[in-house]
Amino acid sequence: MKTPQQDVNTQSKLTCPACGHAETETMPTDACQWFYECKSCHMLLKPKPGDCCVYCSYGTVPCPPIQAGKSCCP
C-alpha cells in the first residue's frame, strides 16, 4: 500500500523569468522555499502573488505539500 509521501515528486525544473535559464532542483519536503537565486543571471526569484513558494510559481512541479493536498505554509 502506498503512502501519500510515496506519490510526491521532489524534482522540479525552475525556469528563470528574466533569462530563461532552467535548472532541475530537489524540493524540500519539510519547509517552504520562498527565494531562489538563478544560477545564470543571479536574479532572486520570489513567489508570485497567491503562490506559496518559488516551485509553485516557476517550477514544472508544485511543492510537495501542495502535491499532497496540504497547505504549504502555516
CHARMM-style PDB file with segment names, atoms N, HN, CA, C and O in Angstrom:
ATOM      1  N   MET     1       0.831  -1.187   0.000  1.00  0.00      PROA
ATOM      2  CA  MET     1       0.000   0.000   0.000  1.00  0.00      PROA
ATOM      3  C   MET     1       0.877   1.253   0.000  1.00  0.00      PROA
ATOM      4  O   MET     1       1.806   1.357   0.802  1.00  0.00      PROA
ATOM      5  N   LYS     2       0.593   2.192  -0.882  1.00  0.00      PROA
ATOM      6  HN  LYS     2      -0.161   2.107  -1.533  1.00  0.00      PROA
ATOM      7  CA  LYS     2       1.365   3.421  -0.974  1.00  0.00      PROA
ATOM      8  C   LYS     2       0.909   4.432   0.059  1.00  0.00      PROA
ATOM      9  O   LYS     2      -0.278   4.550   0.366  1.00  0.00      PROA
ATOM     10  N   THR     3       1.885   5.158   0.588  1.00  0.00      PROA
ATOM     11  HN  THR     3       2.848   5.061   0.339  1.00  0.00      PROA
ATOM     12  CA  THR     3       1.556   6.277   1.467  1.00  0.00      PROA
ATOM     13  C   THR     3       1.556   7.534   0.618  1.00  0.00      PROA
ATOM     14  O   THR     3       2.164   7.536  -0.452  1.00  0.00      PROA
ATOM     15  N   PRO     4       0.895   8.614   1.053  1.00  0.00      PROA
ATOM     16  CA  PRO     4       0.894   9.855   0.276  1.00  0.00      PROA
ATOM     17  C   PRO     4       2.293  10.364  -0.029  1.00  0.00      PROA
ATOM     18  O   PRO     4       2.514  10.952  -1.088  1.00  0.00      PROA
ATOM     19  N   GLN     5       3.252  10.150   0.883  1.00  0.00      PROA
ATOM     20  HN  GLN     5       3.072   9.672   1.743  1.00  0.00      PROA
ATOM     21  CA  GLN     5       4.619  10.626   0.674  1.00  0.00      PROA
ATOM     22  C   GLN     5       5.247   9.960  -0.540  1.00  0.00      PROA
ATOM     23  O   GLN     5       6.060  10.584  -1.222  1.00  0.00      PROA
ATOM     24  N   GLN     6       4.889   8.694  -0.836  1.00  0.00      PROA
ATOM     25  HN  GLN     6       4.228   8.187  -0.282  1.00  0.00      PROA
ATOM     26  CA  GLN     6       5.459   7.974  -1.969  1.00  0.00      PROA
ATOM     27  C   GLN     6       4.987   8.550  -3.302  1.00  0.00      PROA
ATOM     28  O   GLN     6       5.675   8.383  -4.309  1.00  0.00      PROA
ATOM     29  N   ASP     7       3.863   9.206  -3.340  1.00  0.00      PROA
ATOM     30  HN  ASP     7       3.304   9.341  -2.522  1.00  0.00      PROA
ATOM     31  CA  ASP     7       3.325   9.765  -4.566  1.00  0.00      PROA
ATOM     32  C   ASP     7       3.859  11.171  -4.860  1.00  0.00      PROA
ATOM     33  O   ASP     7       3.539  11.745  -5.901  1.00  0.00      PROA
ATOM     34  N   VAL     8       4.655  11.721  -3.966  1.00  0.00      PROA
ATOM     35  HN  VAL     8       4.915  11.255  -3.121  1.00  0.00      PROA
ATOM     36  CA  VAL     8       5.149  13.080  -4.105  1.00  0.00      PROA
ATOM     37  C   VAL     8       6.429  13.098  -4.932  1.00  0.00      PROA
ATOM     38  O   VAL     8       7.369  12.354  -4.655  1.00  0.00      PROA
ATOM     39  N   ASN     9       6.454  13.955  -5.950  1.00  0.00      PROA
ATOM     40  HN  ASN     9       5.690  14.560  -6.175  1.00  0.00      PROA
ATOM     41  CA  ASN     9       7.635  14.154  -6.782  1.00  0.00      PROA
ATOM     42  C   ASN     9       8.452  15.287  -6.167  1.00  0.00      PROA
ATOM     43  O   ASN     9       7.931  16.387  -5.980  1.00  0.00      PROA
ATOM     44  N   THR    10       9.712  15.040  -5.851  1.00  0.00      PROA
ATOM     45  HN  THR    10      10.135  14.147  -6.003  1.00  0.00      PROA
ATOM     46  CA  THR    10      10.538  16.070  -5.224  1.00  0.00      PROA
ATOM     47  C   THR    10      11.454  16.785  -6.220  1.00  0.00      PROA
ATOM     48  O   THR    10      12.239  17.646  -5.824  1.00  0.00      PROA
ATOM     49  N   GLN    11      11.363  16.441  -7.500  1.00  0.00      PROA
ATOM     50  HN  GLN    11      10.725  15.742  -7.822  1.00  0.00      PROA
ATOM     51  CA  GLN    11      12.176  17.097  -8.528  1.00  0.00      PROA
ATOM     52  C   GLN    11      11.310  18.073  -9.323  1.00  0.00      PROA
ATOM     53  O   GLN    11      10.216  17.725  -9.767  1.00  0.00      PROA
ATOM     54  N   SER    12      11.805  19.282  -9.497  1.00  0.00      PROA
ATOM     55  HN  SER    12      12.694  19.564  -9.137  1.00  0.00      PROA
ATOM     56  CA  SER    12      11.090  20.283 -10.289  1.00  0.00      PROA
ATOM     57  C   SER    12      12.110  21.116 -11.054  1.00  0.00      PROA
ATOM     58  O   SER    12      13.181  21.431 -10.535  1.00  0.00      PROA
ATOM     59  N   LYS    13      11.772  21.468 -12.283  1.00  0.00      PROA
ATOM     60  HN  LYS    13      10.901  21.212 -12.704  1.00  0.00      PROA
ATOM     61  CA  LYS    13      12.659  22.309 -13.082  1.00  0.00      PROA
ATOM     62  C   LYS    13      12.195  23.750 -12.948  1.00  0.00      PROA
ATOM     63  O   LYS    13      11.105  24.106 -13.396  1.00  0.00      PROA
ATOM     64  N   LEU    14      13.033  24.579 -12.324  1.00  0.00      PROA
ATOM     65  HN  LEU    14      13.918  24.289 -11.959  1.00  0.00      PROA
ATOM     66  CA  LEU    14      12.738  26.004 -12.178  1.00  0.00      PROA
ATOM     67  C   LEU    14      13.244  26.737 -13.408  1.00  0.00      PROA
ATOM     68  O   LEU    14      14.363  26.501 -13.865  1.00  0.00      PROA
ATOM     69  N   THR    15      12.413  27.632 -13.946  1.00  0.00      PROA
ATOM     70  HN  THR    15      11.504  27.823 -13.576  1.00  0.00      PROA
ATOM     71  CA  THR    15      12.799  28.439 -15.106  1.00  0.00      PROA
ATOM     72  C   THR    15      12.781  29.906 -14.718  1.00  0.00      PROA
ATOM     73  O   THR    15      11.763  30.420 -14.255  1.00  0.00      PROA
ATOM     74  N   CYS    16      13.897  30.572 -14.904  1.00  0.00      PROA
ATOM     75  HN  CYS    16      14.724  30.155 -15.280  1.00  0.00      PROA
ATOM     76  CA  CYS    16      14.025  31.987 -14.565  1.00  0.00      PROA
ATOM     77  C   CYS    16      13.214  32.828 -15.554  1.00  0.00      PROA
ATOM     78  O   CYS    16      13.380  32.689 -16.766  1.00  0.00      PROA
ATOM     79  N   PRO    17      12.339  33.700 -15.045  1.00  0.00      PROA
ATOM     80  CA  PRO    17      11.552  34.538 -15.950  1.00  0.00      PROA
ATOM     81  C   PRO    17      12.377  35.645 -16.611  1.00  0.00      PROA
ATOM     82  O   PRO    17      11.951  36.221 -17.612  1.00  0.00      PROA
ATOM     83  N   ALA    18      13.550  35.943 -16.055  1.00  0.00      PROA
ATOM     84  HN  ALA    18      13.896  35.475 -15.241  1.00  0.00      PROA
ATOM     85  CA  ALA    18      14.381  37.012 -16.606  1.00  0.00      PROA
ATOM     86  C   ALA    18      15.233  36.541 -17.780  1.00  0.00      PROA
ATOM     87  O   ALA    18      15.282  37.197 -18.820  1.00  0.00      PROA
ATOM     88  N   CYS    19      15.905  35.397 -17.611  1.00  0.00      PROA
ATOM     89  HN  CYS    19      15.866  34.864 -16.766  1.00  0.00      PROA
ATOM     90  CA  CYS    19      16.837  34.957 -18.653  1.00  0.00      PROA
ATOM     91  C   CYS    19      16.447  33.637 -19.318  1.00  0.00      PROA
ATOM     92  O   CYS    19      17.029  33.263 -20.337  1.00  0.00      PROA
ATOM     93  N   GLY    20      15.461  32.924 -18.747  1.00  0.00      PROA
ATOM     94  HN  GLY    20      14.988  33.227 -17.919  1.00  0.00      PROA
ATOM     95  CA  GLY    20      15.011  31.674 -19.335  1.00  0.00      PROA
ATOM     96  C   GLY    20      15.830  30.451 -18.942  1.00  0.00      PROA
ATOM     97  O   GLY    20      15.543  29.341 -19.390  1.00  0.00      PROA
ATOM     98  N   HSD    21      16.846  30.646 -18.110  1.00  0.00      PROA
ATOM     99  HN  HSD    21      17.079  31.548 -17.746  1.00  0.00      PROA
ATOM    100  CA  HSD    21      17.658  29.508 -17.670  1.00  0.00      PROA
ATOM    101  C   HSD    21      16.791  28.550 -16.864  1.00  0.00      PROA
ATOM    102  O   HSD    21      16.000  28.976 -16.022  1.00  0.00      PROA
ATOM    103  N   ALA    22      16.943  27.258 -17.125  1.00  0.00      PROA
ATOM    104  HN  ALA    22      17.585  26.912 -17.810  1.00  0.00      PROA
ATOM    105  CA  ALA    22      16.179  26.233 -16.410  1.00  0.00      PROA
ATOM    106  C   ALA    22      17.141  25.309 -15.678  1.00  0.00      PROA
ATOM    107  O   ALA    22      18.175  24.913 -16.217  1.00  0.00      PROA
ATOM    108  N   GLU    23      16.793  24.979 -14.462  1.00  0.00      PROA
ATOM    109  HN  GLU    23      15.954  25.301 -14.024  1.00  0.00      PROA
ATOM    110  CA  GLU    23      17.631  24.132 -13.610  1.00  0.00      PROA
ATOM    111  C   GLU    23      16.724  23.179 -12.829  1.00  0.00      PROA
ATOM    112  O   GLU    23      15.758  23.617 -12.204  1.00  0.00      PROA
ATOM    113  N   THR    24      17.027  21.887 -12.862  1.00  0.00      PROA
ATOM    114  HN  THR    24      17.811  21.531 -13.370  1.00  0.00      PROA
ATOM    115  CA  THR    24      16.258  20.921 -12.081  1.00  0.00      PROA
ATOM    116  C   THR    24      16.812  20.902 -10.662  1.00  0.00      PROA
ATOM    117  O   THR    24      18.016  20.754 -10.449  1.00  0.00      PROA
ATOM    118  N   GLU    25      15.914  21.053  -9.704  1.00  0.00      PROA
ATOM    119  HN  GLU    25      14.937  21.173  -9.877  1.00  0.00      PROA
ATOM    120  CA  GLU    25      16.292  21.109  -8.292  1.00  0.00      PROA
ATOM    121  C   GLU    25      15.458  20.113  -7.495  1.00  0.00      PROA
ATOM    122  O   GLU    25      14.369  19.720  -7.915  1.00  0.00      PROA
ATOM    123  N   THR    26      15.979  19.715  -6.349  1.00  0.00      PROA
ATOM    124  HN  THR    26      16.863  20.035  -6.008  1.00  0.00      PROA
ATOM    125  CA  THR    26      15.246  18.873  -5.410  1.00  0.00      PROA
ATOM    126  C   THR    26      14.547  19.786  -4.420  1.00  0.00      PROA
ATOM    127  O   THR    26      15.180  20.612  -3.763  1.00  0.00      PROA
ATOM    128  N   MET    27      13.239  19.630  -4.319  1.00  0.00      PROA
ATOM    129  HN  MET    27      12.725  18.959  -4.853  1.00  0.00      PROA
ATOM    130  CA  MET    27      12.445  20.488  -3.428  1.00  0.00      PROA
ATOM    131  C   MET    27      12.510  19.979  -1.998  1.00  0.00      PROA
ATOM    132  O   MET    27      12.530  18.770  -1.769  1.00  0.00      PROA
ATOM    133  N   PRO    28      12.543  20.900  -1.027  1.00  0.00      PROA
ATOM    134  CA  PRO    28      12.473  20.465   0.365  1.00  0.00      PROA
ATOM    135  C   PRO    28      11.078  19.909   0.654  1.00  0.00      PROA
ATOM    136  O   PRO    28      10.087  20.388   0.104  1.00  0.00      PROA
ATOM    137  N   THR    29      11.010  18.917   1.504  1.00  0.00      PROA
ATOM    138  HN  THR    29      11.815  18.528   1.951  1.00  0.00      PROA
ATOM    139  CA  THR    29       9.719  18.323   1.839  1.00  0.00      PROA
ATOM    140  C   THR    29       9.196  18.819   3.181  1.00  0.00      PROA
ATOM    141  O   THR    29       8.052  18.547   3.546  1.00  0.00      PROA
ATOM    142  N   ASP    30      10.036  19.547   3.914  1.00  0.00      PROA
ATOM    143  HN  ASP    30      10.965  19.768   3.618  1.00  0.00      PROA
ATOM    144  CA  ASP    30       9.657  19.968   5.261  1.00  0.00      PROA
ATOM    145  C   ASP    30       9.662  21.475   5.466  1.00  0.00      PROA
ATOM    146  O   ASP    30       9.556  21.946   6.598  1.00  0.00      PROA
ATOM    147  N   ALA    31       9.785  22.239   4.380  1.00  0.00      PROA
ATOM    148  HN  ALA    31       9.871  21.857   3.460  1.00  0.00      PROA
ATOM    149  CA  ALA    31       9.823  23.703   4.503  1.00  0.00      PROA
ATOM    150  C   ALA    31       9.462  24.345   3.172  1.00  0.00      PROA
ATOM    151  O   ALA    31       9.591  23.730   2.114  1.00  0.00      PROA
ATOM    152  N   CYS    32       9.011  25.581   3.242  1.00  0.00      PROA
ATOM    153  HN  CYS    32       8.906  26.081   4.102  1.00  0.00      PROA
ATOM    154  CA  CYS    32       8.746  26.362   2.028  1.00  0.00      PROA
ATOM    155  C   CYS    32      10.057  26.949   1.527  1.00  0.00      PROA
ATOM    156  O   CYS    32      10.948  27.252   2.320  1.00  0.00      PROA
ATOM    157  N   GLN    33      10.174  27.107   0.235  1.00  0.00      PROA
ATOM    158  HN  GLN    33       9.449  26.860  -0.409  1.00  0.00      PROA
ATOM    159  CA  GLN    33      11.339  27.801  -0.312  1.00  0.00      PROA
ATOM    160  C   GLN    33      10.830  29.075  -0.958  1.00  0.00      PROA
ATOM    161  O   GLN    33      10.284  29.057  -2.061  1.00  0.00      PROA
ATOM    162  N   TRP    34      11.017  30.173  -0.260  1.00  0.00      PROA
ATOM    163  HN  TRP    34      11.460  30.189   0.637  1.00  0.00      PROA
ATOM    164  CA  TRP    34      10.491  31.455  -0.707  1.00  0.00      PROA
ATOM    165  C   TRP    34      11.412  32.179  -1.674  1.00  0.00      PROA
ATOM    166  O   TRP    34      10.961  33.051  -2.418  1.00  0.00      PROA
ATOM    167  N   PHE    35      12.698  31.832  -1.677  1.00  0.00      PROA
ATOM    168  HN  PHE    35      13.064  31.124  -1.073  1.00  0.00      PROA
ATOM    169  CA  PHE    35      13.647  32.513  -2.542  1.00  0.00      PROA
ATOM    170  C   PHE    35      14.509  31.489  -3.268  1.00  0.00      PROA
ATOM    171  O   PHE    35      14.789  30.405  -2.758  1.00  0.00      PROA
ATOM    172  N   TYR    36      14.922  31.869  -4.481  1.00  0.00      PROA
ATOM    173  HN  TYR    36      14.694  32.750  -4.896  1.00  0.00      PROA
ATOM    174  CA  TYR    36      15.830  31.034  -5.263  1.00  0.00      PROA
ATOM    175  C   TYR    36      16.634  31.963  -6.159  1.00  0.00      PROA
ATOM    176  O   TYR    36      16.065  32.802  -6.858  1.00  0.00      PROA
ATOM    177  N   GLU    37      17.947  31.820  -6.141  1.00  0.00      PROA
ATOM    178  HN  GLU    37      18.409  31.139  -5.573  1.00  0.00      PROA
ATOM    179  CA  GLU    37      18.807  32.637  -6.990  1.00  0.00      PROA
ATOM    180  C   GLU    37      19.108  31.890  -8.280  1.00  0.00      PROA
ATOM    181  O   GLU    37      19.629  30.774  -8.252  1.00  0.00      PROA
ATOM    182  N   CYS    38      18.778  32.511  -9.416  1.00  0.00      PROA
ATOM    183  HN  CYS    38      18.355  33.417  -9.438  1.00  0.00      PROA
ATOM    184  CA  CYS    38      19.058  31.913 -10.720  1.00  0.00      PROA
ATOM    185  C   CYS    38      20.556  31.686 -10.850  1.00  0.00      PROA
ATOM    186  O   CYS    38      21.356  32.578 -10.565  1.00  0.00      PROA
ATOM    187  N   LYS    39      20.926  30.493 -11.279  1.00  0.00      PROA
ATOM    188  HN  LYS    39      20.276  29.769 -11.510  1.00  0.00      PROA
ATOM    189  CA  LYS    39      22.340  30.152 -11.412  1.00  0.00      PROA
ATOM    190  C   LYS    39      22.994  30.796 -12.626  1.00  0.00      PROA
ATOM    191  O   LYS    39      24.216  30.758 -12.768  1.00  0.00      PROA
ATOM    192  N   SER    40      22.189  31.388 -13.503  1.00  0.00      PROA
ATOM    193  HN  SER    40      21.196  31.420 -13.388  1.00  0.00      PROA
ATOM    194  CA  SER    40      22.738  32.030 -14.690  1.00  0.00      PROA
ATOM    195  C   SER    40      22.856  33.546 -14.520  1.00  0.00      PROA
ATOM    196  O   SER    40      23.954  34.097 -14.595  1.00  0.00      PROA
ATOM    197  N   CYS    41      21.723  34.220 -14.291  1.00  0.00      PROA
ATOM    198  HN  CYS    41      20.831  33.772 -14.230  1.00  0.00      PROA
ATOM    199  CA  CYS    41      21.743  35.693 -14.214  1.00  0.00      PROA
ATOM    200  C   CYS    41      21.739  36.221 -12.775  1.00  0.00      PROA
ATOM    201  O   CYS    41      21.870  37.426 -12.558  1.00  0.00      PROA
ATOM    202  N   HSD    42      21.589  35.327 -11.795  1.00  0.00      PROA
ATOM    203  HN  HSD    42      21.482  34.348 -11.972  1.00  0.00      PROA
ATOM    204  CA  HSD    42      21.602  35.654 -10.367  1.00  0.00      PROA
ATOM    205  C   HSD    42      20.415  36.483  -9.894  1.00  0.00      PROA
ATOM    206  O   HSD    42      20.468  37.084  -8.821  1.00  0.00      PROA
ATOM    207  N   MET    43      19.341  36.522 -10.688  1.00  0.00      PROA
ATOM    208  HN  MET    43      19.298  36.034 -11.560  1.00  0.00      PROA
ATOM    209  CA  MET    43      18.116  37.177 -10.238  1.00  0.00      PROA
ATOM    210  C   MET    43      17.542  36.380  -9.064  1.00  0.00      PROA
ATOM    211  O   MET    43      17.542  35.149  -9.087  1.00  0.00      PROA
ATOM    212  N   LEU    44      17.055  37.081  -8.047  1.00  0.00      PROA
ATOM    213  HN  LEU    44      17.055  38.081  -8.029  1.00  0.00      PROA
ATOM    214  CA  LEU    44      16.440  36.438  -6.902  1.00  0.00      PROA
ATOM    215  C   LEU    44      14.956  36.239  -7.188  1.00  0.00      PROA
ATOM    216  O   LEU    44      14.198  37.205  -7.271  1.00  0.00      PROA
ATOM    217  N   LEU    45      14.547  34.983  -7.338  1.00  0.00      PROA
ATOM    218  HN  LEU    45      15.162  34.197  -7.270  1.00  0.00      PROA
ATOM    219  CA  LEU    45      13.147  34.671  -7.609  1.00  0.00      PROA
ATOM    220  C   LEU    45      12.378  34.610  -6.298  1.00  0.00      PROA
ATOM    221  O   LEU    45      12.868  34.087  -5.297  1.00  0.00      PROA
ATOM    222  N   LYS    46      11.177  35.147  -6.321  1.00  0.00      PROA
ATOM    223  HN  LYS    46      10.779  35.572  -7.134  1.00  0.00      PROA
ATOM    224  CA  LYS    46      10.256  35.127  -5.188  1.00  0.00      PROA
ATOM    225  C   LYS    46       8.920  34.613  -5.692  1.00  0.00      PROA
ATOM    226  O   LYS    46       8.628  34.749  -6.880  1.00  0.00      PROA
ATOM    227  N   PRO    47       8.094  34.021  -4.824  1.00  0.00      PROA
ATOM    228  CA  PRO    47       6.796  33.513  -5.279  1.00  0.00      PROA
ATOM    229  C   PRO    47       5.925  34.624  -5.866  1.00  0.00      PROA
ATOM    230  O   PRO    47       5.955  35.766  -5.406  1.00  0.00      PROA
ATOM    231  N   LYS    48       5.157  34.269  -6.882  1.00  0.00      PROA
ATOM    232  HN  LYS    48       5.132  33.342  -7.255  1.00  0.00      PROA
ATOM    233  CA  LYS    48       4.175  35.209  -7.439  1.00  0.00      PROA
ATOM    234  C   LYS    48       3.042  35.375  -6.431  1.00  0.00      PROA
ATOM    235  O   LYS    48       2.825  34.492  -5.601  1.00  0.00      PROA
ATOM    236  N   PRO    49       2.316  36.494  -6.488  1.00  0.00      PROA
ATOM    237  CA  PRO    49       1.184  36.673  -5.574  1.00  0.00      PROA
ATOM    238  C   PRO    49       0.214  35.494  -5.656  1.00  0.00      PROA
ATOM    239  O   PRO    49      -0.183  35.079  -6.745  1.00  0.00      PROA
ATOM    240  N   GLY    50      -0.160  34.967  -4.499  1.00  0.00      PROA
ATOM    241  HN  GLY    50       0.163  35.304  -3.615  1.00  0.00      PROA
ATOM    242  CA  GLY    50      -1.076  33.837  -4.442  1.00  0.00      PROA
ATOM    243  C   GLY    50      -0.403  32.481  -4.418  1.00  0.00      PROA
ATOM    244  O   GLY    50      -1.050  31.480  -4.109  1.00  0.00      PROA
ATOM    245  N   ASP    51       0.896  32.423  -4.740  1.00  0.00      PROA
ATOM    246  HN  ASP    51       1.422  33.236  -4.990  1.00  0.00      PROA
ATOM    247  CA  ASP    51       1.642  31.168  -4.681  1.00  0.00      PROA
ATOM    248  C   ASP    51       2.395  31.081  -3.358  1.00  0.00      PROA
ATOM    249  O   ASP    51       2.750  32.099  -2.763  1.00  0.00      PROA
ATOM    250  N   CYS    52       2.633  29.853  -2.909  1.00  0.00      PROA
ATOM    251  HN  CYS    52       2.345  29.026  -3.392  1.00  0.00      PROA
ATOM    252  CA  CYS    52       3.265  29.666  -1.605  1.00  0.00      PROA
ATOM    253  C   CYS    52       4.785  29.617  -1.672  1.00  0.00      PROA
ATOM    254  O   CYS    52       5.452  29.867  -0.667  1.00  0.00      PROA
ATOM    255  N   CYS    53       5.348  29.298  -2.842  1.00  0.00      PROA
ATOM    256  HN  CYS    53       4.807  29.095  -3.658  1.00  0.00      PROA
ATOM    257  CA  CYS    53       6.802  29.155  -2.931  1.00  0.00      PROA
ATOM    258  C   CYS    53       7.265  29.315  -4.380  1.00  0.00      PROA
ATOM    259  O   CYS    53       6.448  29.402  -5.298  1.00  0.00      PROA
ATOM    260  N   VAL    54       8.583  29.350  -4.571  1.00  0.00      PROA
ATOM    261  HN  VAL    54       9.246  29.279  -3.826  1.00  0.00      PROA
ATOM    262  CA  VAL    54       9.131  29.531  -5.922  1.00  0.00      PROA
ATOM    263  C   VAL    54       8.832  28.342  -6.826  1.00  0.00      PROA
ATOM    264  O   VAL    54       8.727  28.509  -8.042  1.00  0.00      PROA
ATOM    265  N   TYR    55       8.691  27.137  -6.255  1.00  0.00      PROA
ATOM    266  HN  TYR    55       8.776  27.002  -5.268  1.00  0.00      PROA
ATOM    267  CA  TYR    55       8.383  25.974  -7.084  1.00  0.00      PROA
ATOM    268  C   TYR    55       6.971  26.055  -7.658  1.00  0.00      PROA
ATOM    269  O   TYR    55       6.736  25.651  -8.797  1.00  0.00      PROA
ATOM    270  N   CYS    56       6.046  26.569  -6.883  1.00  0.00      PROA
ATOM    271  HN  CYS    56       6.236  26.897  -5.958  1.00  0.00      PROA
ATOM    272  CA  CYS    56       4.674  26.722  -7.375  1.00  0.00      PROA
ATOM    273  C   CYS    56       4.587  27.832  -8.429  1.00  0.00      PROA
ATOM    274  O   CYS    56       3.712  27.796  -9.294  1.00  0.00      PROA
ATOM    275  N   SER    57       5.482  28.808  -8.361  1.00  0.00      PROA
ATOM    276  HN  SER    57       6.193  28.838  -7.658  1.00  0.00      PROA
ATOM    277  CA  SER    57       5.470  29.912  -9.322  1.00  0.00      PROA
ATOM    278  C   SER    57       6.271  29.631 -10.585  1.00  0.00      PROA
ATOM    279  O   SER    57       5.828  29.977 -11.680  1.00  0.00      PROA
ATOM    280  N   TYR    58       7.433  29.016 -10.458  1.00  0.00      PROA
ATOM    281  HN  TYR    58       7.792  28.735  -9.568  1.00  0.00      PROA
ATOM    282  CA  TYR    58       8.357  28.900 -11.588  1.00  0.00      PROA
ATOM    283  C   TYR    58       8.767  27.471 -11.932  1.00  0.00      PROA
ATOM    284  O   TYR    58       9.556  27.258 -12.853  1.00  0.00      PROA
ATOM    285  N   GLY    59       8.241  26.498 -11.203  1.00  0.00      PROA
ATOM    286  HN  GLY    59       7.600  26.671 -10.455  1.00  0.00      PROA
ATOM    287  CA  GLY    59       8.643  25.116 -11.411  1.00  0.00      PROA
ATOM    288  C   GLY    59       7.690  24.332 -12.294  1.00  0.00      PROA
ATOM    289  O   GLY    59       6.563  24.755 -12.549  1.00  0.00      PROA
ATOM    290  N   THR    60       8.161  23.188 -12.753  1.00  0.00      PROA
ATOM    291  HN  THR    60       9.077  22.845 -12.546  1.00  0.00      PROA
ATOM    292  CA  THR    60       7.335  22.297 -13.565  1.00  0.00      PROA
ATOM    293  C   THR    60       6.434  21.437 -12.683  1.00  0.00      PROA
ATOM    294  O   THR    60       5.449  20.872 -13.160  1.00  0.00      PROA
ATOM    295  N   VAL    61       6.771  21.340 -11.399  1.00  0.00      PROA
ATOM    296  HN  VAL    61       7.571  21.799 -11.012  1.00  0.00      PROA
ATOM    297  CA  VAL    61       6.016  20.540 -10.439  1.00  0.00      PROA
ATOM    298  C   VAL    61       5.782  21.400  -9.199  1.00  0.00      PROA
ATOM    299  O   VAL    61       6.724  22.024  -8.712  1.00  0.00      PROA
ATOM    300  N   PRO    62       4.548  21.451  -8.670  1.00  0.00      PROA
ATOM    301  CA  PRO    62       4.319  22.212  -7.442  1.00  0.00      PROA
ATOM    302  C   PRO    62       5.032  21.566  -6.255  1.00  0.00      PROA
ATOM    303  O   PRO    62       5.431  20.404  -6.327  1.00  0.00      PROA
ATOM    304  N   CYS    63       5.191  22.306  -5.177  1.00  0.00      PROA
ATOM    305  HN  CYS    63       4.866  23.251  -5.118  1.00  0.00      PROA
ATOM    306  CA  CYS    63       5.904  21.822  -4.000  1.00  0.00      PROA
ATOM    307  C   CYS    63       5.234  20.589  -3.391  1.00  0.00      PROA
ATOM    308  O   CYS    63       4.036  20.383  -3.584  1.00  0.00      PROA
ATOM    309  N   PRO    64       5.994  19.765  -2.654  1.00  0.00      PROA
ATOM    310  CA  PRO    64       5.448  18.529  -2.081  1.00  0.00      PROA
ATOM    311  C   PRO    64       4.177  18.693  -1.247  1.00  0.00      PROA
ATOM    312  O   PRO    64       3.264  17.885  -1.414  1.00  0.00      PROA
ATOM    313  N   PRO    65       4.056  19.689  -0.356  1.00  0.00      PROA
ATOM    314  CA  PRO    65       2.803  19.804   0.401  1.00  0.00      PROA
ATOM    315  C   PRO    65       1.594  20.053  -0.503  1.00  0.00      PROA
ATOM    316  O   PRO    65       0.519  19.507  -0.252  1.00  0.00      PROA
ATOM    317  N   ILE    66       1.749  20.854  -1.532  1.00  0.00      PROA
ATOM    318  HN  ILE    66       2.622  21.298  -1.736  1.00  0.00      PROA
ATOM    319  CA  ILE    66       0.644  21.129  -2.456  1.00  0.00      PROA
ATOM    320  C   ILE    66       0.296  19.847  -3.227  1.00  0.00      PROA
ATOM    321  O   ILE    66      -0.883  19.562  -3.438  1.00  0.00      PROA
ATOM    322  N   GLN    67       1.299  19.077  -3.646  1.00  0.00      PROA
ATOM    323  HN  GLN    67       2.256  19.309  -3.474  1.00  0.00      PROA
ATOM    324  CA  GLN    67       1.042  17.807  -4.329  1.00  0.00      PROA
ATOM    325  C   GLN    67       0.239  16.859  -3.432  1.00  0.00      PROA
ATOM    326  O   GLN    67      -0.617  16.114  -3.909  1.00  0.00      PROA
ATOM    327  N   ALA    68       0.530  16.898  -2.123  1.00  0.00      PROA
ATOM    328  HN  ALA    68       1.225  17.503  -1.735  1.00  0.00      PROA
ATOM    329  CA  ALA    68      -0.143  16.012  -1.170  1.00  0.00      PROA
ATOM    330  C   ALA    68      -1.510  16.548  -0.737  1.00  0.00      PROA
ATOM    331  O   ALA    68      -2.201  15.911   0.058  1.00  0.00      PROA
ATOM    332  N   GLY    69      -1.905  17.728  -1.261  1.00  0.00      PROA
ATOM    333  HN  GLY    69      -1.344  18.246  -1.907  1.00  0.00      PROA
ATOM    334  CA  GLY    69      -3.196  18.292  -0.934  1.00  0.00      PROA
ATOM    335  C   GLY    69      -3.236  19.003   0.400  1.00  0.00      PROA
ATOM    336  O   GLY    69      -4.300  19.160   0.999  1.00  0.00      PROA
ATOM    337  N   LYS    70      -2.072  19.432   0.867  1.00  0.00      PROA
ATOM    338  HN  LYS    70      -1.208  19.304   0.381  1.00  0.00      PROA
ATOM    339  CA  LYS    70      -1.976  20.141   2.141  1.00  0.00      PROA
ATOM    340  C   LYS    70      -1.573  21.591   1.903  1.00  0.00      PROA
ATOM    341  O   LYS    70      -1.188  21.974   0.798  1.00  0.00      PROA
ATOM    342  N   SER    71      -1.668  22.380   2.955  1.00  0.00      PROA
ATOM    343  HN  SER    71      -1.980  22.068   3.853  1.00  0.00      PROA
ATOM    344  CA  SER    71      -1.192  23.757   2.896  1.00  0.00      PROA
ATOM    345  C   SER    71       0.327  23.740   2.965  1.00  0.00      PROA
ATOM    346  O   SER    71       0.911  22.994   3.750  1.00  0.00      PROA
ATOM    347  N   CYS    72       0.957  24.556   2.150  1.00  0.00      PROA
ATOM    348  HN  CYS    72       0.482  25.162   1.512  1.00  0.00      PROA
ATOM    349  CA  CYS    72       2.413  24.594   2.112  1.00  0.00      PROA
ATOM    350  C   CYS    72       2.970  25.288   3.348  1.00  0.00      PROA
ATOM    351  O   CYS    72       3.869  24.767   4.008  1.00  0.00      PROA
ATOM    352  N   CYS    73       2.448  26.435   3.648  1.00  0.00      PROA
ATOM    353  HN  CYS    73       1.718  26.858   3.111  1.00  0.00      PROA
ATOM    354  CA  CYS    73       2.983  27.237   4.749  1.00  0.00      PROA
ATOM    355  C   CYS    73       1.873  27.554   5.739  1.00  0.00      PROA
ATOM    356  O   CYS    73       0.732  27.785   5.341  1.00  0.00      PROA
ATOM    357  N   PRO    74       2.202  27.565   7.032  1.00  0.00      PROA
ATOM    358  CA  PRO    74       1.171  27.893   8.015  1.00  0.00      PROA
ATOM    359  C   PRO    74       0.738  29.334   7.943  1.00  0.00      PROA
ATOM    360  OT1 PRO    74      -0.126  29.758   8.711  1.00  0.00      PROA
TER     361      PRO     74
END
